[in-house]
Amino acid sequence: MGESSHDPRADAFDEVLGEASALAARWLDGVRDGTIPSTATIDQVKDALGRELPARGDPAVPVLRRLADAVEPGLIRMDSPRFYGWVIGGTQPVALGADWLVSSWDQNAAMRAVTPGVVAAEEIAGDWLLRLLGLPRTAEVGFVTGATTATTVGLIAGRDEVLRRVGWDARTEGLAGGPRVRFIAGRERHGSADDAGRYAGLGAPAVVASDEQGRIDVTALRDELAAGSGPAVVSLQAGNVHSGAFDDLAAATEVAHEAGAWVHVDGAFGLWAAAAPGLAHLTSGMEAADSWGTDAHKTLNVPYDSGIAIVADPSVLHASFAQQAAYLSSAHDSDPSHRVLELSRRARGVPVWAALARLGSDGVAELVQGLADAATALAAGLREVPGARILNDVVYTQVCLAFGDDETTRAVAAAVDASGVAFGSPSTWRGEAVLRFSVSNWLTGPDDVERTLEVVREAVGSTARG
């Protein structure tokens, strides 16, 4: 082997990217019909990759081939139209293509004046998002890693603003010694809200009662706010992870604002309901909140990572996140780095622009409505499966069900996931074992619903036979 094979300067982009494209196509050929679960363990993948770092590396193309051959057996096919685990979307081809371009361009999209090309695309995408979601056009959008980070941005901005209102500057003084900020959320909040609260220094939330579908009790929220005093941040939910239910955003926001609280809406997958005329009633009143968080991967179906943080008052957002340094003296008043946690960041909003440009507003509405329609059809079919009980009001994209006792439910869930044809999330809701289907993939259609129902019927039958 010649010396040049060890010199990375000899690698040709066209040859390496051509191989990467072929390997990616090999994986993507299985999107519709490939087996879903992984077939290799972490140790098996490590063995295939090679555990020892050599003194001299291999040529680029063999490295890529070894990577793909070793890793693919350890991948779960999250891009399948019958993958309903957690709340995970797939990837539209145009968004994937845009993401490849982002990596090729390799821009640190922190400052408008330095990288105007990608920042322009991100800012247009942000404007389009505000229009689609019915949010204030004066709000500002930051592209972050995911919904947890988006909620963190909203809570930090809210924390700083409510402290500022009582004369405390958290940016310069920190939190120690300042007024305590009350953090309030519903009992059925997503766990990421707790994580974001910790990251923001707010601690665990004061928990307010929720109804049987997971919607925050607005009267209980009013009572919790009245029971204390001082600055407060309230986290509401657009889309419960089990039921898909939405808080009464209009009423809850009004109650919170009457008490002087900042309102953040955690809409990781539910915020997109606002883009579909037939579902927009679910998010009615959310435009009055102060910040919002969502994830374009979950519903818009763009590649990871694609979180979106939105704050109604740009000056509040900048006050919390703008970075000051002599070498950033050319920074604009509203640089991307003024809206997010990172200074070093890839232009993750560009694939969002591509997906929106490909779909248009009508296409986004059809995508979101299609996911909800597939969930409705899935629920209708599941009601005909012997022993199946649908536990939630299917108002959006979530279907939560049980089969007899907890042991049976877990057995059916395991059989469904082991089939390789469909995949749901085993979980526990309201003290009961459940199987949850989150319809999030842009490819999921009537045929996929029917194939899923067949798998569930077979799983129930095999479980009964024992």
TIPABA-301154 format. One record per residue (C-alpha): residue number from 0; x, y, z negated. Coordinates in nm, 3 decimals. Example, Ala and Ser with C-alpha at 12.3 -4.5 7.8 and 13.67 -1.06 7.14 Angstrom:
! TIPABA-301154
resi|px|py|pz
0|1.230|-0.450|-0.780 $
1|1.367|-0.106|-0.714 $
This chain:
! TIPABA-301154
resi|px|py|pz
0|0.000|0.000|0.000 $
1|0.152|0.332|0.105 $
2|0.231|0.612|-0.134 $
3|-0.030|0.832|0.030 $
4|-0.305|0.601|-0.101 $
5|-0.216|0.721|-0.451 $
6|-0.222|1.089|-0.364 $
7|-0.573|1.240|-0.405 $
8|-0.468|1.523|-0.175 $
9|-0.483|1.271|0.107 $
10|-0.852|1.200|0.049 $
11|-1.076|1.329|0.327 $
12|-1.413|1.469|0.224 $
13|-1.590|1.336|0.532 $
14|-1.473|0.981|0.471 $
15|-1.548|0.985|0.099 $
16|-1.887|1.153|0.133 $
17|-1.979|0.924|0.420 $
18|-1.917|0.624|0.196 $
19|-2.109|0.788|-0.090 $
20|-2.402|0.850|0.147 $
21|-2.404|0.486|0.258 $
22|-2.395|0.361|-0.100 $
23|-2.671|0.601|-0.203 $
24|-2.884|0.484|0.091 $
25|-2.832|0.125|-0.020 $
26|-2.976|0.212|-0.362 $
27|-3.257|0.427|-0.230 $
28|-3.369|0.155|0.011 $
29|-3.511|-0.020|-0.296 $
30|-3.718|0.271|-0.424 $
31|-4.057|0.133|-0.326 $
32|-4.009|-0.239|-0.380 $
33|-3.691|-0.295|-0.578 $
34|-3.700|-0.480|-0.911 $
35|-3.727|-0.224|-1.189 $
36|-3.534|-0.350|-1.496 $
37|-3.156|-0.358|-1.510 $
38|-2.989|-0.699|-1.485 $
39|-2.648|-0.630|-1.640 $
40|-2.536|-0.542|-1.992 $
41|-2.304|-0.255|-2.081 $
42|-2.018|-0.499|-2.141 $
43|-2.073|-0.663|-1.804 $
44|-2.067|-0.325|-1.632 $
45|-1.749|-0.228|-1.818 $
46|-1.584|-0.553|-1.715 $
47|-1.677|-0.494|-1.351 $
48|-1.555|-0.135|-1.359 $
49|-1.225|-0.234|-1.519 $
50|-1.148|-0.138|-1.875 $
51|-0.781|-0.042|-1.839 $
52|-0.668|0.286|-1.685 $
53|-0.403|0.202|-1.423 $
54|-0.081|0.396|-1.389 $
55|-0.171|0.452|-1.025 $
56|-0.528|0.474|-0.906 $
57|-0.689|0.310|-0.604 $
58|-0.794|0.488|-0.283 $
59|-1.116|0.688|-0.304 $
60|-1.343|0.468|-0.090 $
61|-1.267|0.144|-0.279 $
62|-1.319|0.334|-0.605 $
63|-1.668|0.438|-0.495 $
64|-1.751|0.087|-0.382 $
65|-1.636|-0.059|-0.713 $
66|-1.840|0.204|-0.897 $
67|-2.160|0.129|-0.707 $
68|-2.118|-0.249|-0.718 $
69|-2.050|-0.244|-1.092 $
70|-2.307|0.012|-1.202 $
71|-2.614|-0.069|-0.989 $
72|-2.695|-0.394|-1.177 $
73|-2.702|-0.183|-1.495 $
74|-2.948|0.071|-1.358 $
75|-3.319|0.080|-1.429 $
76|-3.517|0.185|-1.124 $
77|-3.671|0.500|-1.268 $
78|-3.744|0.620|-0.915 $
79|-3.997|0.341|-0.853 $
80|-4.358|0.451|-0.791 $
81|-4.459|0.191|-1.052 $
82|-4.221|0.313|-1.320 $
83|-4.440|0.467|-1.591 $
84|-4.189|0.465|-1.876 $
85|-4.151|0.767|-2.103 $
86|-4.237|1.065|-1.877 $
87|-3.989|1.042|-1.592 $
88|-4.045|1.148|-1.234 $
89|-3.860|1.043|-0.921 $
90|-3.675|1.251|-0.665 $
91|-3.808|1.402|-0.346 $
92|-3.560|1.363|-0.058 $
93|-3.535|1.737|0.005 $
94|-3.453|1.801|-0.362 $
95|-3.189|1.529|-0.359 $
96|-3.037|1.680|-0.046 $
97|-3.029|2.022|-0.209 $
98|-2.868|1.873|-0.518 $
99|-2.590|1.723|-0.304 $
100|-2.533|2.067|-0.155 $
101|-2.514|2.220|-0.503 $
102|-2.242|1.972|-0.596 $
103|-2.060|2.037|-0.270 $
104|-2.076|2.414|-0.311 $
105|-1.953|2.373|-0.671 $
106|-2.051|2.720|-0.786 $
107|-2.047|2.835|-1.147 $
108|-2.381|3.011|-1.123 $
109|-2.334|3.244|-1.419 $
110|-2.321|3.592|-1.259 $
111|-2.527|3.744|-0.979 $
112|-2.242|3.943|-0.825 $
113|-2.005|3.646|-0.813 $
114|-2.235|3.375|-0.670 $
115|-2.516|3.567|-0.495 $
116|-2.605|3.276|-0.267 $
117|-2.717|3.027|-0.528 $
118|-2.845|3.291|-0.769 $
119|-3.074|3.428|-0.495 $
120|-3.225|3.082|-0.444 $
121|-3.271|3.033|-0.818 $
122|-3.435|3.372|-0.866 $
123|-3.678|3.311|-0.581 $
124|-3.757|2.971|-0.733 $
125|-3.822|3.145|-1.065 $
126|-4.057|3.395|-0.904 $
127|-4.244|3.115|-0.730 $
128|-4.275|2.921|-1.056 $
129|-4.429|3.218|-1.235 $
130|-4.685|3.253|-0.959 $
131|-4.765|2.880|-0.947 $
132|-4.803|2.851|-1.324 $
133|-5.001|3.171|-1.367 $
134|-4.745|3.325|-1.602 $
135|-4.663|3.696|-1.631 $
136|-4.470|3.806|-1.323 $
137|-4.247|4.018|-1.547 $
138|-4.127|3.708|-1.735 $
139|-3.779|3.573|-1.675 $
140|-3.679|3.219|-1.586 $
141|-3.365|3.031|-1.688 $
142|-3.267|2.691|-1.553 $
143|-3.140|2.459|-1.826 $
144|-3.069|2.089|-1.870 $
145|-3.413|1.969|-1.979 $
146|-3.728|2.039|-2.175 $
147|-3.556|2.007|-2.513 $
148|-3.310|2.279|-2.417 $
149|-3.591|2.489|-2.272 $
150|-3.773|2.473|-2.605 $
151|-3.449|2.557|-2.784 $
152|-3.414|2.871|-2.572 $
153|-3.772|2.973|-2.651 $
154|-3.734|2.911|-3.025 $
155|-3.404|3.099|-3.048 $
156|-3.547|3.396|-2.861 $
157|-3.855|3.388|-3.084 $
158|-3.651|3.348|-3.402 $
159|-3.436|3.650|-3.317 $
160|-3.734|3.864|-3.218 $
161|-3.947|3.797|-3.528 $
162|-3.642|3.864|-3.746 $
163|-3.574|4.186|-3.560 $
164|-3.929|4.299|-3.636 $
165|-3.853|4.282|-4.008 $
166|-3.518|4.453|-3.977 $
167|-3.278|4.159|-3.954 $
168|-3.037|4.114|-3.661 $
169|-2.958|3.742|-3.640 $
170|-2.712|3.796|-3.357 $
171|-2.475|3.994|-3.575 $
172|-2.575|3.887|-3.927 $
173|-2.650|3.520|-3.868 $
174|-2.933|3.345|-4.053 $
175|-2.785|3.303|-4.400 $
176|-2.914|3.573|-4.632 $
177|-3.189|3.684|-4.397 $
178|-3.564|3.636|-4.423 $
179|-3.677|3.278|-4.376 $
180|-3.852|3.213|-4.046 $
181|-4.149|2.982|-4.083 $
182|-4.158|2.721|-3.807 $
183|-4.504|2.571|-3.749 $
184|-4.614|2.291|-3.514 $
185|-4.892|2.034|-3.478 $
186|-4.871|1.687|-3.628 $
187|-4.860|1.531|-3.282 $
188|-4.584|1.753|-3.144 $
189|-4.314|1.584|-2.940 $
190|-4.001|1.497|-3.139 $
191|-3.794|1.727|-2.918 $
192|-3.966|2.025|-3.083 $
193|-3.813|1.914|-3.414 $
194|-3.473|1.883|-3.245 $
195|-3.504|2.231|-3.096 $
196|-3.607|2.369|-3.434 $
197|-3.294|2.226|-3.592 $
198|-3.073|2.363|-3.315 $
199|-3.232|2.705|-3.370 $
200|-3.165|2.687|-3.744 $
201|-3.534|2.676|-3.831 $
202|-3.531|2.337|-3.999 $
203|-3.824|2.096|-3.990 $
204|-4.159|2.248|-3.897 $
205|-4.452|2.296|-4.130 $
206|-4.693|2.041|-3.987 $
207|-5.051|2.137|-3.900 $
208|-5.326|1.878|-3.855 $
209|-5.414|1.752|-3.508 $
210|-5.737|1.595|-3.383 $
211|-5.779|1.239|-3.259 $
212|-5.631|1.326|-2.918 $
213|-5.333|1.511|-3.062 $
214|-5.457|1.868|-3.017 $
215|-5.357|2.113|-3.288 $
216|-5.637|2.208|-3.529 $
217|-5.670|2.583|-3.476 $
218|-5.843|2.638|-3.810 $
219|-5.565|2.452|-3.986 $
220|-5.312|2.664|-3.798 $
221|-5.487|2.979|-3.919 $
222|-5.482|2.850|-4.276 $
223|-5.111|2.761|-4.256 $
224|-5.023|3.106|-4.127 $
225|-5.235|3.271|-4.397 $
226|-5.075|3.060|-4.671 $
227|-4.740|3.232|-4.628 $
228|-4.590|3.557|-4.516 $
229|-4.295|3.684|-4.320 $
230|-4.168|3.604|-3.970 $
231|-4.306|3.292|-3.803 $
232|-4.263|3.089|-3.485 $
233|-4.539|2.856|-3.365 $
234|-4.482|2.574|-3.118 $
235|-4.788|2.463|-2.919 $
236|-4.819|2.169|-2.683 $
237|-4.932|2.144|-2.322 $
238|-4.959|1.769|-2.268 $
239|-4.944|1.521|-2.554 $
240|-4.701|1.242|-2.470 $
241|-4.953|0.969|-2.559 $
242|-5.291|1.115|-2.468 $
243|-5.199|1.390|-2.224 $
244|-5.421|1.626|-2.425 $
245|-5.357|1.999|-2.435 $
246|-5.383|2.225|-2.737 $
247|-5.645|2.497|-2.717 $
248|-5.377|2.737|-2.603 $
249|-5.597|3.045|-2.585 $
250|-5.741|3.012|-2.935 $
251|-5.418|2.897|-3.098 $
252|-5.215|3.175|-2.940 $
253|-5.467|3.435|-3.052 $
254|-5.455|3.306|-3.410 $
255|-5.076|3.303|-3.410 $
256|-5.047|3.652|-3.265 $
257|-5.294|3.788|-3.519 $
258|-5.044|3.674|-3.784 $
259|-4.753|3.832|-3.596 $
260|-4.601|3.497|-3.494 $
261|-4.407|3.417|-3.181 $
262|-4.575|3.148|-2.969 $
263|-4.380|2.892|-2.767 $
264|-4.558|2.643|-2.540 $
265|-4.388|2.306|-2.501 $
266|-4.513|2.195|-2.162 $
267|-4.246|1.947|-2.059 $
268|-4.480|1.779|-1.810 $
269|-4.811|1.950|-1.882 $
270|-4.728|2.305|-1.779 $
271|-4.762|2.193|-1.417 $
272|-5.137|2.140|-1.461 $
273|-5.168|2.514|-1.408 $
274|-5.062|2.469|-1.044 $
275|-5.360|2.244|-0.957 $
276|-5.702|2.413|-0.937 $
277|-5.876|2.101|-1.065 $
278|-5.654|2.085|-1.373 $
279|-5.576|2.449|-1.446 $
280|-5.846|2.468|-1.714 $
281|-5.619|2.255|-1.932 $
282|-5.367|2.539|-1.958 $
283|-5.619|2.822|-1.988 $
284|-5.483|3.102|-2.204 $
285|-5.122|2.990|-2.201 $
286|-5.017|3.306|-2.018 $
287|-5.062|3.498|-2.345 $
288|-4.780|3.306|-2.515 $
289|-4.429|3.445|-2.558 $
290|-4.221|3.161|-2.414 $
291|-4.266|2.835|-2.231 $
292|-4.058|2.527|-2.156 $
293|-4.095|2.259|-1.890 $
294|-3.898|2.008|-1.684 $
295|-3.908|2.000|-1.305 $
296|-3.783|1.641|-1.300 $
297|-4.089|1.512|-1.477 $
298|-4.358|1.644|-1.245 $
299|-4.204|1.833|-0.953 $
300|-3.979|1.531|-0.894 $
301|-3.639|1.693|-0.848 $
302|-3.314|1.529|-0.968 $
303|-3.183|1.556|-1.320 $
304|-3.112|1.800|-1.471 $
305|-3.393|2.047|-1.415 $
306|-3.525|2.207|-1.732 $
307|-3.694|2.547|-1.709 $
308|-3.703|2.805|-1.989 $
309|-3.934|3.103|-1.948 $
310|-3.960|3.407|-2.176 $
311|-4.222|3.676|-2.129 $
312|-4.002|3.970|-2.234 $
313|-3.666|3.965|-2.053 $
314|-3.513|4.209|-2.299 $
315|-3.578|3.966|-2.584 $
316|-3.423|3.681|-2.387 $
317|-3.113|3.885|-2.303 $
318|-3.074|4.004|-2.661 $
319|-3.035|3.643|-2.771 $
320|-2.827|3.500|-2.490 $
321|-2.630|3.768|-2.304 $
322|-2.258|3.701|-2.332 $
323|-2.015|3.991|-2.372 $
324|-1.649|3.972|-2.268 $
325|-1.405|4.205|-2.096 $
326|-1.360|3.972|-1.802 $
327|-1.741|3.970|-1.755 $
328|-1.753|4.348|-1.723 $
329|-1.905|4.323|-1.377 $
330|-2.200|4.129|-1.513 $
331|-2.546|4.245|-1.409 $
332|-2.810|4.337|-1.667 $
333|-2.991|4.013|-1.583 $
334|-2.730|3.754|-1.497 $
335|-2.822|3.384|-1.518 $
336|-2.593|3.358|-1.820 $
337|-2.820|3.607|-2.001 $
338|-3.109|3.361|-1.986 $
339|-2.959|3.031|-2.100 $
340|-2.720|2.873|-2.349 $
341|-2.436|2.813|-2.102 $
342|-2.185|3.036|-1.931 $
343|-2.052|2.748|-1.721 $
344|-2.348|2.602|-1.535 $
345|-2.424|2.439|-1.204 $
346|-2.692|2.596|-0.984 $
347|-2.958|2.352|-1.100 $
348|-3.240|2.579|-0.986 $
349|-3.153|2.529|-0.616 $
350|-3.319|2.184|-0.590 $
351|-3.627|2.341|-0.750 $
352|-3.627|2.602|-0.473 $
353|-3.596|2.325|-0.212 $
354|-3.885|2.123|-0.355 $
355|-4.109|2.429|-0.372 $
356|-4.013|2.539|-0.023 $
357|-4.090|2.191|0.110 $
358|-4.426|2.160|-0.066 $
359|-4.563|2.513|-0.077 $
360|-4.827|2.607|-0.332 $
361|-5.087|2.374|-0.182 $
362|-4.839|2.087|-0.177 $
363|-4.752|2.138|-0.543 $
364|-5.121|2.140|-0.631 $
365|-5.173|1.817|-0.434 $
366|-4.872|1.655|-0.603 $
367|-4.991|1.736|-0.955 $
368|-5.354|1.646|-0.882 $
369|-5.238|1.322|-0.719 $
370|-5.054|1.216|-1.034 $
371|-5.363|1.285|-1.244 $
372|-5.587|1.102|-0.995 $
373|-5.359|0.798|-1.004 $
374|-5.379|0.797|-1.385 $
375|-5.759|0.815|-1.367 $
376|-5.769|0.524|-1.121 $
377|-5.528|0.322|-1.333 $
378|-5.742|0.378|-1.642 $
379|-6.056|0.278|-1.454 $
380|-5.897|-0.047|-1.346 $
381|-5.754|-0.121|-1.689 $
382|-6.099|-0.089|-1.845 $
383|-6.195|-0.398|-1.644 $
384|-5.904|-0.604|-1.779 $
385|-6.027|-0.842|-2.052 $
386|-5.924|-0.726|-2.397 $
387|-5.783|-0.392|-2.283 $
388|-5.884|-0.078|-2.476 $
389|-5.809|0.269|-2.343 $
390|-5.730|0.480|-2.649 $
391|-5.713|0.829|-2.500 $
392|-5.934|1.059|-2.300 $
393|-5.757|1.043|-1.963 $
394|-5.748|1.412|-1.876 $
395|-5.409|1.434|-1.710 $
396|-5.132|1.182|-1.633 $
397|-5.119|0.966|-1.948 $
398|-5.292|0.634|-2.007 $
399|-5.256|0.477|-2.352 $
400|-5.399|0.133|-2.421 $
401|-5.392|-0.162|-2.657 $
402|-5.482|-0.532|-2.637 $
403|-5.636|-0.683|-2.947 $
404|-5.382|-0.674|-3.228 $
405|-5.033|-0.523|-3.234 $
406|-4.862|-0.854|-3.160 $
407|-5.070|-0.907|-2.847 $
408|-5.012|-0.553|-2.728 $
409|-4.636|-0.588|-2.766 $
410|-4.642|-0.922|-2.586 $
411|-4.841|-0.782|-2.294 $
412|-4.609|-0.479|-2.274 $
413|-4.303|-0.704|-2.269 $
414|-4.455|-0.921|-1.996 $
415|-4.543|-0.619|-1.782 $
416|-4.192|-0.476|-1.807 $
417|-4.028|-0.817|-1.748 $
418|-4.225|-0.859|-1.425 $
419|-3.992|-0.621|-1.243 $
420|-4.291|-0.482|-1.052 $
421|-4.420|-0.224|-1.301 $
422|-4.283|-0.068|-1.616 $
423|-4.462|0.104|-1.905 $
424|-4.356|0.236|-2.245 $
425|-4.427|0.031|-2.555 $
426|-4.497|0.277|-2.836 $
427|-4.692|0.336|-3.154 $
428|-4.975|0.588|-3.169 $
429|-5.197|0.661|-3.468 $
430|-5.052|0.360|-3.648 $
431|-5.124|0.113|-3.367 $
432|-4.896|-0.056|-3.116 $
433|-4.973|0.070|-2.766 $
434|-4.865|0.038|-2.406 $
435|-4.837|0.377|-2.241 $
436|-4.837|0.453|-1.869 $
437|-4.709|0.798|-1.771 $
438|-4.786|0.862|-1.405 $
439|-4.507|1.095|-1.295 $
440|-4.368|0.971|-0.964 $
441|-4.450|1.155|-0.642 $
442|-4.474|0.821|-0.454 $
443|-4.736|0.659|-0.680 $
444|-5.046|0.589|-0.471 $
445|-5.351|0.361|-0.464 $
446|-5.149|0.055|-0.360 $
447|-4.913|0.107|-0.654 $
448|-5.206|0.140|-0.891 $
449|-5.350|-0.188|-0.766 $
450|-5.014|-0.367|-0.792 $
451|-4.981|-0.238|-1.146 $
452|-5.325|-0.366|-1.236 $
453|-5.236|-0.708|-1.095 $
454|-4.926|-0.719|-1.314 $
455|-5.125|-0.623|-1.623 $
456|-5.389|-0.887|-1.552 $
457|-5.117|-1.149|-1.509 $
458|-4.947|-1.036|-1.829 $
459|-5.271|-1.061|-2.024 $
460|-5.336|-1.406|-1.881 $
461|-4.988|-1.537|-1.957 $
462|-5.005|-1.396|-2.309 $
463|-5.340|-1.565|-2.372 $
464|-5.202|-1.897|-2.245 $
465|-4.928|-1.853|-2.493 $
